Each structure stands twice: as structure tokens, then as C-alpha cells.
Amino acid sequence: MDDLDTGLQQKVAVVTGAARGIGEAISRRLASMGMTVILLARDRERLRAVLAGIEDLGGKAEVHPCDLRDERAVEGLASHLRQKQARCDVLVNCAAIGLTGKPLHEMSVAEWDDLMATNLRGPFLMIRALAPLMIERRGGHIINISSLAGRNPSPNGAAYSASKWGLNGLTYSLAEELRKDNIRVSVVAPGSVNTGFGGKGDPGEFKSEAWKLQPDDVADVVEMLVRQPAQSFVSEVLLRPTRKP
Ligand SMILES: NC(=O)c1ccc[n+]([C@@H]2O[C@H](COP(=O)([O-])OP(=O)(O)OC[C@H]3O[C@@H](n4cnc5c(N)ncnc54)[C@H](OP(=O)(O)O)[C@@H]3O)[C@@H](O)[C@H]2O)c1
């Protein structure tokens, strides 16, 4: 059985949404643990900046610009990984968009499709592409970043909320499918995190709020999940800010 507590230097992690926010923090953390981290998002320049930060600290990473809505691009990543690394030990599905702020009946069909393609179909495509590599090596972690909006009603965020409820259901079922292959599939559901989520994407342009969780708080949970001993499987973590707004 593959023990993730040993040989982290040989391990490969793939993180979607690595260009900023929570995905960036998770990428930095996994690299600091010794893994080679494949950084995925659309913004090549932001990914390069994250890579530079990781390399400055002696970590290993690789930039892989990819639009998760594009099935071929995701399959291309899987072929590249298979040829170059021949393994994928950790997959963190973190990328998402959040079109909130309007009632469901005012949302266009195109907005709905875009949100579901990113938040729910994207993780499906990633799992479809990378789970076979894990199954072949008889081990791995798949960690899906959901939200407390996937457990609670979210007025003016119904589609986002539905995508995260869907991601939870996908996670619970997939976990049972892959247990026999020694693959642990977990979901992490944070409350409000201090990122520019829902904004234009520039990390410098959001209003920082001290009561919120920090991206590193989510990275702490991901590190804990990846470091679990082989016999232990934390399947779900709800992560709340201690204070309310
Ligand atoms: N922030 C919160 O309060 C909060 C709370 C609970 C849960 N979450 C969840 O945490 C996760 C990360 O959120 P965050 O706050 O870090 O958001 P963020 O700062 O907006 O980052 C989102 C990331 O997703 C990437 N992305 C978006 N669409 C993509 C696509 N089509 N293909 C590839 N990458 C794409 C973005 O990069 P590009 O734009 O370059 O592609 C970016 O790296 C999400 O799943 C979110 O639902 C966030």
C-alpha cells in the first residue's frame, strides 16, 4: 500500500484554481511538503507568479494553463502527466466561479451553463482524466473544495449553491466507488474566506475582512487530509470562521 506520509518528494499533486486565493495557498502548501505541484488555471501570468513564489522557497511546481470547461484541454493535461510524471497522487478541485447577487429567475441560461461547466462538470472532467492514474498506482487523494453554500440555502446564489450541493453528492458517491482502490475522496466546505472570489480576479482588488477565514486555513485542512495515516479517512470537513460578520 502506498503510504503518503513517506516519499513526498516523489509525489505529484494537481491543483485547479491555483492562480490565486485558496488554490494558490493549497499549491504553496503542498509544494512546501515536498510534492511537485501542477498549477492549473486560465491566467498564465498569475500561474507563473505562483510558480516563482514556490520556487523561491525551494519548492517544485509546473504551470499548466487550462480552461476546465474544455474537455480536450483537460484530457491534454492527463496525457502530459502520464508521459512526464506517470503519476498523480493528489488532485484538489478548487477552481470555481460564483455568480451570485441575483435571483435564479433573472439568471441567463448561458450564465447557468458557465457556472455548472466550471463548478461541477470541471471536477468531473478532472476526475475522469486523472482517477485512472491513481487507480493504476493503487492510491491517492481527491479533495473537492465545496462551500457551506452547499449545505445551506443561498438566496441570490441558487445556482452556485446547487453546484456545490452537486459537488458534495458527487464526492460522497465517488468516495464509495474508489475506496477499494485505496483512494480517499474528501470534501472541504469552507464558510467565507478572505479572497477576491466573485470579483474580477485581481487578487489586489478585494476588500480584506479580518473576521473571515484565510486561504491558509483551508490549506491547513488539505495538509491534514493528505497526511492522514493510511487507515484513516476524513471524508468531510466543514470549516467555519470563528466570528460572524
Ligand atoms: N472565497 C470564499 O469565500 C469561499 C467560500 C467557500 C468556498 N469557496 C470555494 O473555494 C474555491 C476557491 O475560491 P477562491 O476564493 O480561491 O476563488 P478565486 O480567488 O476567485 O479563485 C478562483 C480560481 O479558479 C480559477 N478558475 C475559474 N474558472 C476557471 C476555469 N474555467 N478554468 C480553470 N480555472 C478556473 C481562477 O483562475 P483563472 O481565472 O485564471 O482561470 C482562480 O485561480 C472555490 O471552489 C469556491 O467555491 C470560496
Ligand as a Chemical Component Dictionary entry (heavy atoms), coordinates in Angstrom:
data_LIG
# 
_chem_comp.id                   LIG 
_chem_comp.type                 NON-POLYMER 
_chem_comp.pdbx_formal_charge   0 
_chem_comp.three_letter_code    LIG 
# 
loop_
_chem_comp_atom.comp_id 
_chem_comp_atom.atom_id 
_chem_comp_atom.alt_atom_id 
_chem_comp_atom.type_symbol 
_chem_comp_atom.charge 
_chem_comp_atom.model_Cartn_x 
_chem_comp_atom.model_Cartn_y 
_chem_comp_atom.model_Cartn_z 
_chem_comp_atom.pdbx_ordinal 
LIG N1  N1  N 0  -13.785 32.732 -1.016  1  
LIG C1  C1  C 0  -14.791 32.239 -0.325  2  
LIG O1  O1  O 0  -15.425 32.929 0.491   3  
LIG C2  C2  C 0  -15.168 30.786 -0.482  4  
LIG C3  C3  C 0  -16.022 30.212 0.474   5  
LIG C4  C4  C 0  -16.384 28.882 0.351   6  
LIG C5  C5  C 0  -15.900 28.126 -0.708  7  
LIG N2  N2  N 1  -15.091 28.718 -1.647  8  
LIG C6  C6  C 0  -14.633 27.871 -2.752  9  
LIG O2  O2  O 0  -13.212 27.857 -2.743  10 
LIG C7  C7  C 0  -12.720 27.683 -4.071  11 
LIG C8  C8  C 0  -11.679 28.738 -4.382  12 
LIG O3  O3  O 0  -12.247 30.014 -4.193  13 
LIG P1  P1  P 0  -11.352 31.331 -4.103  14 
LIG O4  O4  O 0  -11.972 32.182 -3.080  15 
LIG O5  O5  O -1 -9.924  30.992 -4.032  16 
LIG O6  O6  O 0  -11.689 31.981 -5.554  17 
LIG P2  P2  P 0  -10.831 32.905 -6.524  18 
LIG O7  O7  O 0  -9.830  33.696 -5.764  19 
LIG O8  O8  O 0  -11.814 33.615 -7.393  20 
LIG O9  O9  O 0  -10.035 31.832 -7.415  21 
LIG C9  C9  C 0  -10.719 31.025 -8.342  22 
LIG C10 C10 C 0  -9.702  30.230 -9.140  23 
LIG O10 O10 O 0  -10.390 29.411 -10.093 24 
LIG C11 C11 C 0  -9.793  29.575 -11.374 25 
LIG N3  N3  N 0  -10.787 29.343 -12.417 26 
LIG C12 C12 C 0  -12.013 29.932 -12.553 27 
LIG N4  N4  N 0  -12.623 29.494 -13.675 28 
LIG C13 C13 C 0  -11.767 28.598 -14.247 29 
LIG C14 C14 C 0  -11.814 27.819 -15.442 30 
LIG N5  N5  N 0  -12.869 27.864 -16.293 31 
LIG N6  N6  N 0  -10.771 27.004 -15.725 32 
LIG C15 C15 C 0  -9.705  26.960 -14.893 33 
LIG N7  N7  N 0  -9.597  27.676 -13.761 34 
LIG C16 C16 C 0  -10.617 28.491 -13.454 35 
LIG C17 C17 C 0  -9.271  31.018 -11.349 36 
LIG O11 O11 O 0  -8.211  31.250 -12.255 37 
LIG P3  P3  P 0  -8.428  31.847 -13.733 38 
LIG O12 O12 O 0  -9.455  32.928 -13.638 39 
LIG O13 O13 O 0  -7.066  32.310 -14.127 40 
LIG O14 O14 O 0  -8.868  30.683 -14.579 41 
LIG C18 C18 C 0  -8.740  31.095 -9.918  42 
LIG O15 O15 O 0  -7.435  30.555 -9.863  43 
LIG C19 C19 C 0  -13.955 27.704 -4.974  44 
LIG O16 O16 O 0  -14.346 26.372 -5.235  45 
LIG C20 C20 C 0  -15.016 28.383 -4.130  46 
LIG O17 O17 O 0  -16.322 27.977 -4.481  47 
LIG C21 C21 C 0  -14.714 30.022 -1.554  48 
# 
loop_
_chem_comp_bond.comp_id 
_chem_comp_bond.atom_id_1 
_chem_comp_bond.atom_id_2 
_chem_comp_bond.value_order 
_chem_comp_bond.pdbx_ordinal 
LIG N1  C1  SING 1  
LIG C1  O1  DOUB 2  
LIG C1  C2  SING 3  
LIG C2  C3  SING 4  
LIG C2  C21 DOUB 5  
LIG C3  C4  DOUB 6  
LIG C4  C5  SING 7  
LIG C5  N2  DOUB 8  
LIG N2  C6  SING 9  
LIG N2  C21 SING 10 
LIG C6  O2  SING 11 
LIG C6  C20 SING 12 
LIG O2  C7  SING 13 
LIG C7  C8  SING 14 
LIG C7  C19 SING 15 
LIG C8  O3  SING 16 
LIG O3  P1  SING 17 
LIG P1  O4  DOUB 18 
LIG P1  O5  SING 19 
LIG P1  O6  SING 20 
LIG O6  P2  SING 21 
LIG P2  O7  DOUB 22 
LIG P2  O8  SING 23 
LIG P2  O9  SING 24 
LIG O9  C9  SING 25 
LIG C9  C10 SING 26 
LIG C10 O10 SING 27 
LIG C10 C18 SING 28 
LIG O10 C11 SING 29 
LIG C11 N3  SING 30 
LIG C11 C17 SING 31 
LIG N3  C12 SING 32 
LIG N3  C16 SING 33 
LIG C12 N4  DOUB 34 
LIG N4  C13 SING 35 
LIG C13 C14 SING 36 
LIG C13 C16 DOUB 37 
LIG C14 N5  SING 38 
LIG C14 N6  DOUB 39 
LIG N6  C15 SING 40 
LIG C15 N7  DOUB 41 
LIG N7  C16 SING 42 
LIG C17 O11 SING 43 
LIG C17 C18 SING 44 
LIG O11 P3  SING 45 
LIG P3  O12 DOUB 46 
LIG P3  O13 SING 47 
LIG P3  O14 SING 48 
LIG C18 O15 SING 49 
LIG C19 O16 SING 50 
LIG C19 C20 SING 51 
LIG C20 O17 SING 52 
# 
